[in-house]
């Protein structure tokens, strides 16, 4: 099951395993989800971002447009609450997750350009974003996060 991704089914199962086995059985997350930046946009202060105007810039902002959205399995519940990793730094999701794209704030990440790699799930540099973290942000479980990733997205085994 979910252990193939290196994930625990729940915190309760993890604690139960520790109590029964009296030693730590370690699972290491092995799934990552990557994409590439499609566009970089410079947005003035005071502009609304995305459908429904759910985010308003508070300063001159640089956004990266990532061609991943809820069709691909990136939940709308992550709108304005999640982040991706670019060059090992957190880039917050700004505006509503659309069907086939998200916008992330790269204002404070120097040198970001079109075609740079983006980590939506997994580790990069010294930071990571886990299926458990995404699940907590959307009020669901890690199973749903992994199961929602569209089957049309290429899988690469390394």
N, C-alpha and C positions, 0 to 999 in steps of 0.2 A: 503494500500500500504506500502510504505517504512516506514511509521510511526510506523508500527508494530515492526520494529527493533529499534525504538526510534531515527530514523534519519529524518532530514528535506529533502524534495525533492530537495531543492536548497536554496542558501542564499537569493535569491529574495523572495521566499515563506516565509522564516523566517522573513525577514524585513517587508514584506506585512502584515504578521500576527501581528507583533508588532504595526504597524501603525494603523491597523483597530481595534484591540482589546484594544489598549492603556494599556495593561498589558502583562506581559510575560507569554506565554504558553510554558511550559517546556517539552522538549522531552529528555529522557536519553537513550543513546545507551545501548541495552541489548544483542546484539549479540557478541559472542566471538568465536574465532577459535583457538583451541589448538592442539598441536601435542607433540610427545615425541622424544627426541634425539635418533637417531639410531646408531651413531658412533662418536667418537672423534678422530681427526687426528692432528698430529704435523707436521707442514710444515716448511721447511727451508726458510730463506730469499731468495728472488729472484725467487721463483717458481711461475708459472702461475696456476690459479685456474679455473677449469671448461671448458666447451666447448667454443671454439673460443678464448681461452686465454685472456679473457676480464679483468682479474684482476691479478696483479703481487704483491706478498707479498713484503713489504718493511722492514720486520723484521721477526724473527722467530715467527710463527703464530700458534695458536691452533684453529682449526675449528671444529664446530659441524655440522654433517650431519643430516638434517631433512627430513623425508620421505614425503615431500609435494612438488609438482611442478605444472607446468602449466596444466597438466591433471586434477589436483584437483581444479584448478581455481586460483592458485597463479600466477599472470601475469608475463610473461617474461619481461615486462616493468619495473618490480621491481628489475631487475638485477643490482647490484652494487649501488642502490640508496635507498633501503628500509632497514628496520631493523625489528627484532623480539625482544621480551622481554623474558629474561631468568633470573630467580631469581630477577626480578624487574629491571634489567639493560638492556640497549640496546645492541643488538648484530647485527652489520651490515651484510647485505647480501653481500657475496663475490663471484664474478664470475657470470656466467649466470644461471638464473633459468632454470633447466632442466625439462624434462617431469615428473619425479617422485621424485625429490629431490632438495633441496637448501643447500648451505653451508653458515654458518654464523660464524663470527669471535668472539670467546669467550676468546681470549687471556687475556683480562683485567677483566674477570669475574671468580673469584676464585671458585674452588670446583665443577665445572660443570662436570657432568658425564652422561653416557648413561642412558636413560630412564627418565632424568629430563624433566619436562614440559616446553614447549615453547608456547608463546602466539604470534600468527601471526596477530590476530585482536582482539582488546579489551584491557582491562586494567589488569595490574599486578603491585603490589606495588603501588608506587605513580605515575607511568607513564602509558601511553596508546598509542595505535596506532589505529586510527579510520578508518572506511571505507572512510570518506572524505579525510583523509590524504593519504591513498593508492590511491584513485582516483586522487588526485592532482599530485602525483608522476608519474602516468601513463597517465595523460591527458584525464581522462574520468570522469564519474559520480559515486556517491556512489551506485546507482542502479546496475551498471554493476559489481562492486566489489562483492556485495552480491549475485547477480544472477549467477555469474560464479562459485560459490562454488559447486563443483560436488555433485550431488544428492546421490552418493554412500557413501559420508562421513556421518557417523552416527550423528544424531541430538540428543542432550540431553536437555530436558526441566527441568529447576530447579526453 
